[in-house]
Amino acid sequence: MARGIGKGSAGGRRSRAARGAAGGGGARGSLYDEVTASIIAQLEEGVFPWVRPWSTAMAAPGLPRNAVTGRAYSGINVLILWGAVIEGGWSSQDWLTFRQALAAGGCVRKGARGRTVFYADRCVPKGEREGGDGSERGEEARGIAFLKRFTVFNVSQCEGLPEGLVSAPVPLPERELHASAEVLIAATGADFRIGGPDAFYSPSGDFVQVPPQPAFHHQIDYYRTALHELGHWTGHGARLGRDQTGRFGSAAYAREELVAELASAFLCAALGIQPTVRHADYLGSWLAVLRADSRAIFRAASQASKAAELLLQFQAIGQEQAA
């Protein structure tokens, strides 16, 4: 699958429709519709919520995380919270609930508006848990998937939090050669080929090919492109097994491109890479997919998180071996 390379950066303000979708609706509308409407509105204005949010907000590069537990958010929550950082112009990727702020000895500023994040859970109805004879069916019971919602606040919206609770910005290396990304690429063991004018992943040959790094106008963009293609690589049947049979221009092709684009953005954030390009060639196809299915962005973000987690596991192994 060939990839195009474009230029640009995130910016601009969210439309009135986006603000309404993110801030209201409640039980009156589907949670999926609510979030998807917000993402569509941003894309229509040329704002990519997964592209360099810290360049606009001056926040530390990285994935959003819970300030108390230290756990990074994943899936659709990354896009929601990155978008909030852009809008708020905050300097932190750390979030916490109202109660967590109080328990930590601080508080949320009066009038601050929180952001809704989602947690996927599964409920097993009582009738499914029990068999016909009243016995417990255990793992055989069929669960019903549903979303829980929580309201979180950026630490920039809080007061009185103890020192050390908020993570400090991690400076990027001065060199264009990024050591952690190089370790990740090597540790995957992927058939990673350098050369030629195009960047792509071949599902049939199970190999990645990218142009040589000096061919990029900004050499740091080599890593965004490499991670995008490795995002596709994770979808092979021997790994995460995503559907990669879609032809160029099809909805299936657009969905896989969106997964790889998000995976690359998640990985760049996790590794502290600030690229200057975005893969926007598929914007029209992405919008068509999102408009047709309000759950598409949730699935894509979830699959992208799994792809990024798999590749980061390789990086951790590579660092251990190097040590």
Buried (B, 14 or more C-beta within 10 A) or exposed (E): BEBEBEEEEBBEEBBEBBBBBBBEBEEEEBBBEBBBBBBBBBBEBEBBBBBBBBBBBEBBBBBBBBBBEEEBBBBBBBBBBBBBBBBBEBBBBBBBBBEBBBEBEBBBEEEBEBBBBBEEEEEBEEEBBBEEEEEEBEEEBEEEEEBEEBEBBBBBBBEEBEEEBBBEBEEEEEEBEBEBBBBBBBBBEBEBEEEEEEBBBBBEEBBBBBBEBEBBEEBBBBBBBBBBBBBBBBBBEEBBEBEBEBEEEEBBBBBBBBBBBBBBBBBBBBBBBBBBBBBBBBBEBBBBBBEEBBBBBBBBBBBBBBBBBBBBEBBEBBBEEEE
